């Protein structure tokens, strides 16, 4: 079983793609208020890359609970518009500390839930009617 890998999932959103991207780009500290469910955990990340044109933000985790299981961990959020649809592509790149650590499938589920929670927040509070 390889120690490093990549997981990619997509989710459609109805909220504005620019607004969604700007939340992750400029206000990632608001995300916990937009998606306040679950057991509190500690994570410290740095924004490793921003691509405004492609609406992409990449976070590299540097400290926290996740780093007990993973040597490296990065999350990339990209928003693409296809006609009337906005598609969020979430990518997890990771390296496990050993072969007994499971792949971060549950963390990907959490990232997708957070993406939908951010969408819901935008639809309820920020988008014009």
C-alpha positions in Angstrom: 0.0 0.0 0.0 1.6 3.3 -1.1 2.2 5.9 1.6 1.4 8.9 -0.7 -1.5 9.6 -2.9 -4.1 12.0 -4.3 -7.9 12.0 -3.9 -10.0 14.1 -6.2 -13.8 14.7 -5.9 -16.2 17.1 -7.4 -19.4 18.7 -6.2 -21.8 21.1 -8.0 -22.7 24.4 -6.4 -25.4 26.9 -7.1 -23.7 29.8 -5.4 -21.6 32.4 -7.4 -18.2 30.9 -8.4 -16.3 34.1 -7.8 -17.9 34.5 -4.3 -17.1 30.9 -3.5 -13.4 31.3 -4.6 -13.0 34.6 -2.8 -14.1 33.0 0.5 -11.3 30.4 0.3 -8.9 33.0 -1.1 -9.5 36.0 1.2 -11.5 34.7 4.2 -10.6 31.1 5.0 -11.0 32.0 8.7 -14.7 32.5 8.1 -15.2 28.9 6.9 -15.5 27.5 10.4 -18.4 29.9 11.0 -20.1 28.8 7.7 -19.7 25.1 8.5 -19.7 24.8 12.4 -20.4 21.1 12.7 -18.3 18.4 14.2 -15.6 17.9 16.8 -13.2 20.9 17.1 -9.7 20.0 15.9 -6.6 22.1 15.4 -5.1 22.7 12.1 -2.6 25.3 10.9 -2.2 25.8 7.2 -0.6 28.3 4.8 -1.9 29.3 1.4 0.6 27.7 -0.9 -0.8 28.8 -4.2 -3.5 31.1 -5.6 -4.6 31.2 -9.2 -7.3 33.9 -9.5 -7.9 33.2 -13.2 -8.6 29.5 -12.6 -10.3 30.2 -9.2 -7.8 27.8 -7.4 -6.5 28.0 -3.9 -4.1 25.4 -2.4 -3.6 25.1 1.3 -0.6 23.2 2.8 -1.2 21.9 6.4 1.8 22.7 8.6 0.6 21.8 12.1 -2.3 20.2 13.9 -4.2 17.0 14.5 -4.0 15.9 10.8 -0.2 15.9 11.0 -0.2 13.0 13.6 -1.2 10.7 10.7 0.3 12.5 7.7 3.8 13.7 6.9 2.5 16.1 4.3 -1.1 17.1 3.6 -2.4 19.7 1.1 -5.9 20.7 0.0 -6.7 22.3 -3.3 -10.1 23.9 -4.0 -10.8 24.9 -7.6 -14.1 26.3 -9.0 -14.9 25.8 -12.7 -18.0 27.2 -14.5 -19.6 25.0 -17.2 -22.5 27.0 -18.7 -24.9 27.5 -15.8 -23.2 25.1 -13.5 -20.3 25.7 -11.1 -18.2 22.7 -10.2 -15.9 22.6 -7.2 -13.0 20.2 -7.5 -11.4 19.2 -4.2 -8.0 17.6 -4.3 -6.2 16.1 -1.3 -2.5 15.3 -1.7 -1.0 13.4 1.2 1.8 11.3 2.5 1.0 9.0 5.4 3.4 8.5 8.3 3.1 4.7 7.9 1.2 2.0 6.0 -1.3 1.5 8.8 -2.8 5.0 8.4 -5.9 4.8 6.2 -6.3 6.9 3.1 -8.0 10.3 4.0 -11.4 9.4 2.5 -13.3 10.6 5.6 -11.4 13.9 5.4 -12.4 14.2 1.7 -16.0 13.7 2.8 -15.6 16.5 5.3 -14.1 18.8 2.7 -17.1 18.2 0.4 -19.5 18.9 3.3 -17.7 22.1 4.0 -18.0 23.1 0.4 -21.7 22.5 0.4 -22.0 24.4 3.7 -20.2 27.4 2.2 -22.5 27.2 -0.8 -25.6 27.2 1.5 -24.2 30.2 3.5 -23.7 32.2 0.3 -27.2 31.3 -1.0 -28.9 32.3 2.3 -26.8 35.4 3.3 -24.9 36.9 0.4 -26.4 36.4 -3.0 -28.8 39.0 -4.4 -32.3 37.7 -4.9 
